[in-house]
Amino acid sequence: MSKLFARISGFFSSRTFVGNDKAGNRYFTRTEEIDGIMKEKRWVVFRGEDDPTSIPVEWICWLNGQRKKAPTPEEMIELEARRELVRKNVALLKKEEEERRAKEGSSRKVVSTGKVGGPDLKSFIQQIPTSSKGIKLEEESYATNRARETEDEPENAEKEPWATSSEPTGSGAAFRPGTWQPPT
């Protein structure tokens, strides 16, 4: 019970005002000993409603311990001016983009959905046989090749194994370098 009372009394007595932001939020710190280690506690007292979105990024970094020193008023003014300049540049770029589109729109009609079009995956997937389809396709292509060969050649003609396949295969006596042609 005495530890709880000491913490509560220490909360009000030893807090140090660090600064405030544009929204009126006030920031405090205090050091306390926890298990023999001195730790710095940082917090914010909101003006009005507890709205965490009203805290600037620099103060959030300070509260989380990502910054050692609290942001100064001069730094906050400089950063706000830089943000305003970026907002103006973005507005200018949007205006230029709209003018360019209007200019191009008179010469050609451009339909934009706001999404970037990717490759046509359906046609790509159709080119790749799956394991079950692949066997069937190979059997069909082999059967078609055999049918073509039998139409073109007499029945008594000697068939060479390297001439019947569309893929480079074989080794040893049946292999003939430079005779394989890729399928068309």
Salt bridges, closest charged atoms under 4 A:
GLU32 OE2 - ARG7 NH2 3.24
GLU32 OE1 - ARG30 NH1 2.34
GLU40 OE1 - ARG42 NH2 2.76
GLU58 OE2 - ARG83 NH2 2.46
GLU75 OE1 - ARG67 NH2 2.89
GLU78 OE2 - ARG82 NH2 3.47
GLU80 OE2 - LYS22 NZ 3.93
GLU80 OE1 - ARG83 NH1 3.96
GLU80 OE2 - ARG87 NH1 3.84
GLU84 OE1 - ARG87 NH1 2.83
GLU97 OE2 - ARG100 NH2 2.42
GLU97 OE2 - ARG101 NE 3.27
GLU104 OE2 - ARG100 NH1 2.98
GLU104 OE1 - ARG108 NH2 3.82
GLU149 OE1 - ARG146 NH1 3.52
GLU160 OE1 - ARG176 NH1 2.94
